[in-house]
Amino acid sequence: MIETWQQTLPHGIQLSCRAAGPKGAPVLMFLHGFPEAAFVWDDLMLHFSKPENGGYRCVAPNLRGYEKSSQPKEVSAYRAKFLVQDIAALIQIESAAAPLKALLAHDWGGGVAWNLANQMPQLMHKLVIINSPHPGTFLRDLKDSPAQIEASAYMNYFCEPQAAQELCANEYQMLFAFFEKGAKPHWLTPEVKAQYKAAWSCGLQGGLNFYVASPLKPNKPGEYVLQNLTLPDEMLRISLPTLLVWGTQDVALLPNLNVGLDAYIPNLKYVPIAQGSHWVVHEHPEIVQREITAFL
């Protein structure tokens, strides 16, 4: 059974959360991306909360800006340091007795998780990332890879002031079209569509502000912002055992982003899924479950 509640953090932000499994058990925490919401983890949470699959306490927050979580108006409130602060505080509430067993994250949730694992590795034992680029290789390819620059062009559209209104038009037609790129989304049933619509009806601007606030997006024509951006090595190193699951048919985040990761992550297990797209959690849940189980 999935339980839901509003968690108020010490710094005042509220996160709407979903969970399965007994309180007091070792914790797995799941972070969603855009344009998702915490519900996308329900099947995995129900699986790993069963005694025969580990009996974990599984927790999935809606990130700030999403669903019924706090939605600050200021773009600056969506900078990485504040997103990391939210999840660090939630981990300390949910996993007070011992470090998190693992932090699992997809897409923008992975952006938060990479930063958190770098800055506060003591909060968790292991890290699981699904189709979310490491900031070091992402910056490299946004500077030097024409293919990745083209694949990431949508990020600048998401920063346009009219984007939220246009994405909401015609029953979210443009947003649902993103799921159609790559493998056909047989998983996008009427029931799942209804869950997405319910989450999106709470507002899209908060999720879009992740893109607006981030420096990691392609240069616009005539701009050279990224060429002047560097990230120091100490901000990029991940000391934790890390599992990286990657649907290689991702049309927005190309597999070349995973070349050279051993320079940043010495304890890395990389699992490419040849028939998976960006939405591999929906497409191949049994493979994702199996790889996470083996890693844990």
C-alpha positions in Angstrom: 0.0 0.0 0.0 1.2 3.5 -0.8 0.9 6.1 1.9 1.0 9.9 1.2 1.7 12.9 3.4 3.1 16.4 3.4 6.5 16.7 5.0 7.5 20.1 6.4 11.3 20.4 6.4 13.2 22.4 9.0 13.9 25.2 6.5 10.1 25.6 5.8 9.8 23.8 2.4 7.0 21.2 2.2 7.4 18.1 0.1 4.5 15.9 -0.8 5.7 12.3 -0.3 4.8 8.8 -1.1 6.1 5.7 0.7 5.7 2.0 1.2 7.1 -0.3 3.7 7.6 -0.3 7.5 9.0 2.7 9.3 12.3 1.9 11.0 13.4 -0.5 8.2 16.5 0.4 6.0 15.5 3.3 3.7 15.6 3.5 -0.1 14.8 7.0 -1.4 13.6 7.7 -5.0 13.9 11.0 -6.8 11.9 11.6 -10.0 12.6 13.9 -13.0 10.8 16.1 -15.5 8.0 15.9 -16.4 7.3 13.2 -13.8 6.2 13.1 -10.2 6.8 10.8 -7.3 4.1 8.3 -8.4 6.3 6.9 -11.1 8.2 5.0 -8.4 5.1 3.3 -7.0 5.7 -0.2 -8.5 9.4 -0.2 -7.5 8.5 0.9 -4.0 5.9 -1.7 -3.6 8.3 -4.3 -4.9 11.2 -3.4 -2.5 9.0 -2.9 0.5 8.0 -6.6 0.4 9.8 -8.8 3.0 11.0 -11.2 0.3 12.6 -8.3 -1.6 14.4 -6.6 1.3 11.5 -5.2 3.3 12.8 -1.7 2.8 11.1 1.6 3.8 10.8 3.2 0.4 10.2 6.9 0.2 9.6 9.1 -2.9 9.2 12.9 -2.5 7.8 15.2 -5.1 10.7 17.6 -5.6 10.1 21.3 -4.8 8.1 22.8 -7.7 6.2 19.6 -8.4 2.7 18.3 -7.6 1.7 19.5 -4.1 5.2 20.3 -2.9 6.2 23.9 -2.2 6.5 25.9 -5.4 8.6 29.0 -4.8 8.1 31.8 -7.4 11.7 32.9 -7.5 13.9 31.1 -10.1 16.8 31.4 -7.7 15.0 29.0 -5.3 15.6 26.2 -7.8 19.4 26.4 -7.7 21.1 23.1 -7.0 22.1 24.0 -3.5 18.5 24.4 -2.4 17.3 21.2 -4.1 20.1 19.3 -2.4 19.2 20.9 0.9 15.6 19.6 0.6 16.6 16.0 0.0 19.4 16.0 2.6 16.8 17.2 5.2 14.3 14.6 4.1 16.9 11.8 4.4 17.8 12.9 7.9 14.1 12.7 8.9 13.4 9.4 7.2 16.7 7.7 8.0 17.5 9.1 11.4 18.9 5.8 12.9 21.4 4.9 10.1 22.5 6.2 6.7 20.2 5.6 3.7 20.7 2.2 2.2 20.6 3.8 -1.3 19.5 6.9 -3.1 17.9 6.1 -6.5 17.2 8.8 -9.0 16.2 9.5 -12.6 16.6 12.5 -14.9 16.5 15.8 -12.8 16.3 13.7 -9.7 19.7 12.4 -10.8 20.9 15.9 -11.1 20.1 16.4 -7.4 21.5 13.0 -6.5 24.9 13.5 -8.1 25.3 16.7 -6.2 24.1 15.2 -2.9 26.3 12.1 -3.2 29.3 14.4 -3.9 28.7 16.8 -1.1 27.2 14.5 1.7 28.2 10.9 1.0 27.9 10.1 4.7 24.1 10.3 4.3 23.9 7.1 2.2 25.6 3.8 1.5 25.0 3.5 -2.3 23.8 5.5 -5.3 21.6 4.4 -8.2 21.3 6.7 -11.2 18.9 6.0 -14.2 19.4 8.1 -17.4 20.7 11.2 -15.7 24.0 12.6 -16.9 27.0 13.2 -14.6 27.7 16.9 -14.6 31.3 16.5 -15.6 30.5 14.6 -18.8 27.4 16.6 -19.5 29.3 19.9 -19.4 32.0 18.3 -21.7 29.5 17.2 -24.3 27.4 20.4 -24.1 30.6 22.2 -25.1 32.0 19.9 -27.7 29.5 17.4 -29.0 27.2 18.7 -31.8 25.0 15.6 -31.4 24.4 16.3 -27.7 24.0 20.0 -28.2 21.2 19.3 -30.7 19.6 16.6 -28.5 19.6 19.1 -25.6 18.1 22.0 -27.5 14.7 21.5 -25.9 16.2 22.7 -22.6 16.3 26.3 -23.9 12.7 26.1 -25.0 11.7 25.0 -21.5 13.3 28.3 -20.2 11.0 30.4 -22.4 8.3 32.4 -20.5 5.5 30.9 -22.5 6.6 27.3 -22.2 4.4 26.3 -19.3 1.3 27.7 -21.0 2.1 26.0 -24.3 2.9 22.7 -22.6 -0.5 22.7 -20.9 -2.4 23.3 -24.1 -4.7 20.7 -25.6 -4.7 18.4 -22.6 -0.8 18.5 -22.3 -0.4 17.4 -25.9 3.2 18.6 -26.2 4.2 16.9 -22.9 2.8 13.6 -23.9 4.6 13.9 -27.2 7.9 13.7 -25.3 7.1 10.2 -24.3 6.6 9.3 -27.9 10.2 10.1 -28.9 12.1 6.9 -29.3 10.5 3.6 -28.3 6.7 3.5 -28.5 5.3 4.1 -25.0 3.1 1.0 -24.6 3.3 1.7 -20.9 1.4 5.0 -21.2 -2.1 3.6 -20.4 -5.1 5.7 -19.7 -4.6 5.1 -16.0 -0.9 6.3 -16.2 -2.0 9.3 -18.3 -4.5 10.3 -15.7 -1.8 10.2 -13.0 0.4 12.5 -15.1 -2.4 14.9 -15.7 -3.3 15.0 -12.0 0.4 15.9 -11.2 0.7 18.5 -14.0 -2.6 20.1 -13.0 -0.8 21.4 -9.9 1.4 23.6 -12.2 4.4 23.1 -14.5 6.5 26.3 -13.9 8.2 24.9 -10.8 9.6 21.9 -12.8 10.6 24.2 -15.6 12.4 26.4 -13.2 15.0 23.6 -12.8 16.0 24.3 -16.4 15.9 28.1 -16.0 18.1 28.0 -12.9 20.7 25.5 -14.2 23.8 26.7 -16.0 24.1 23.3 -17.7 22.2 23.8 -20.9 23.3 24.5 -24.5 24.5 27.9 -25.6 21.9 29.9 -27.5 22.9 31.1 -30.9 25.6 33.8 -30.5 26.2 32.9 -26.8 29.4 31.4 -25.4 28.3 31.0 -21.8 29.3 27.4 -21.5 32.8 27.9 -22.9 33.6 30.0 -19.8 32.1 27.5 -17.3 34.3 25.1 -15.5 33.5 22.7 -12.6 36.3 21.8 -10.2 37.2 18.1 -9.9 36.2 18.1 -6.2 32.6 18.9 -7.2 32.5 15.9 -9.6 33.9 13.0 -7.7 31.6 10.3 -6.3 33.2 8.0 -3.7 30.1 5.8 -3.2 29.5 2.5 -4.9 27.3 3.6 -7.9 25.0 1.8 -10.3 24.3 3.6 -13.5 21.4 2.1 -15.5 21.0 3.6 -19.0 18.4 3.1 -21.7 20.6 3.6 -24.7 17.8 4.7 -27.0 17.4 7.9 -25.0 17.1 10.6 -27.7 17.8 13.5 -25.3 20.7 12.1 -23.3 23.1 10.2 -25.6 25.2 7.2 -24.5 28.4 9.1 -25.1 27.7 10.9 -21.8 28.8 7.8 -20.0 32.3 7.7 -21.7 35.0 8.8 -19.2 33.0 8.4 -16.0 35.7 6.3 -14.4 37.6 9.5 -14.0 35.0 10.7 -11.5 33.5 7.5 -10.1 36.1 4.8 -9.2 33.4 2.3 -8.0 31.0 2.3 -10.9 28.8 -0.5 -12.3 27.4 0.6 -15.7 24.4 -1.3 -17.1 23.2 -0.3 -20.6 19.8 -1.4 -21.7 19.8 -1.6 -25.4 16.0 -1.6 -25.9 15.4 1.1 -23.3 14.7 4.8 -23.8 14.8 7.7 -21.4 11.7 6.1 -19.8 13.3 2.8 -19.1 11.8 2.6 -15.6 8.3 2.4 -17.2 9.5 0.2 -20.2 11.6 -2.5 -18.5 10.7 -2.5 -14.8 11.8 -6.2 -14.4 15.3 -5.4 -15.7 15.6 -2.3 -13.5 14.3 -4.3 -10.4 16.8 -7.1 -11.1 19.8 -4.8 -11.5 18.9 -2.8 -8.3 18.4 -6.0 -6.4 21.8 -7.3 -7.4 23.5 -4.0 -6.6 21.9 -3.7 -3.1 
